[in-house]
Amino acid sequence: MLWTITDNQIDPKRAIPRAEHEKTAKVFVGGLAAGVTSESLKIFLSQFGEVHDATVMYDRETNRSKGFAFATFADEESVPIAMDASGIELEGKAVSPSCPVSRYADI
């Protein structure tokens, strides 16, 4: 559901308690080829477990892939399986799934 506040559209998300957030089923995937889409990444990661969503990050100005993505598995048990496969190839490039680290972790 999108909301409009002072002419800006926002997409509110559910707040996650810190303890629950630390037990995440989310992974960071780096080293993506430019042609990888969110859908192709979701299909690729499904070999490790059910994937709820996968989002490839794009540059706002050029609309080109930044070469990394985030994905969320249906359960936490799939995360270490995906991380153990670090270096597996997707569209000719070795990708490396890992645990996401908050950009504000040191604050």
N, C-alpha and C positions, 0 to 999 in steps of 0.2 A: 504494500500500500504506500503510495507516494503522498506526501503532504507538501503544500506550498506555504512558505513563510517568507514574507517580504520579497515576493517575486522569485524566490529560489526554491527549487524542488529538492526535498530531502527524502531519503529512504531510511526511516528509523529501524534500528536493530534491537533485539532483546539484549538487555544487560546480563552478562554472565559473571557470577560470583568468582572471585579469584581461585578458590579451591577447585571449582569445576573447570575453570579455564586451563589450569595446569594439567588437568587430565584430558587433554584435547585429542581429537581424532584428526586434527588438521596437520598438513605437511606443507613445507616450502619445497618447490621443485625448481632447481636452477640449471642453467646450461641448455635451455631450450633453443631449438632451431627456429628461425624466423617464421616458418610456415606452420608451426604448431598452433592449433586453435584450442579453445576451451573444450570443445566437444571431442577432438582427437585425443587430448590429454586425458579426459575422463574415461574414454574407451581404453586407452593404454594402461591407466592406473587400476582399472577394474580387474586386472589379473592378480592384484594383491588383496582385493576385497571390494565390497560394494562401495561405490563412490556417490556421495550425496551431491557434491558440486565441485567444479574445477574452474578456476578463473585465471586466464593468462593476462598479465598486466601489459598495458599498451601506453605509449607516450601520447599525451594529450594533443600535442601540436602536430606530430608527424603521423600519428595513428599506426606506428610500427611497434612490433613486439619489443618489450624490454628484455626478453630472454629468460623470464622467470614467471612463476605462477604459484597459486595457493590452491590446495584441494582439501576437501573434507570427506573422510571415510565415514561409513555408517557406524563403525565401532573402533575403539582404541586399539584392538588387537591387530588391525591391519597396518598400523603405523610402523612398528618395528620390522614387519615383513617387507614393506616398501623401502625402508631405510637400508635394510640389508642388501637390497638390489642396486645400491648406488653404483653408477657407472654403466647401467644398462642403456642400450641405444634406443632412441626415439627419433625417427626421421633422419638418421645418419649422424646424430650427435649424442654423446654420452650425457645422460641426465643424472642429477643427484638429489633424490628426495631427502629431506632432513626436517628436524623440528623447527617450526618458525620461532623466531626470536623477536620480541617486541622492540620497535625502534626506540621506545621509551624505557627500556629495561634498566638503564643506568640512572634514571632520574629518581 
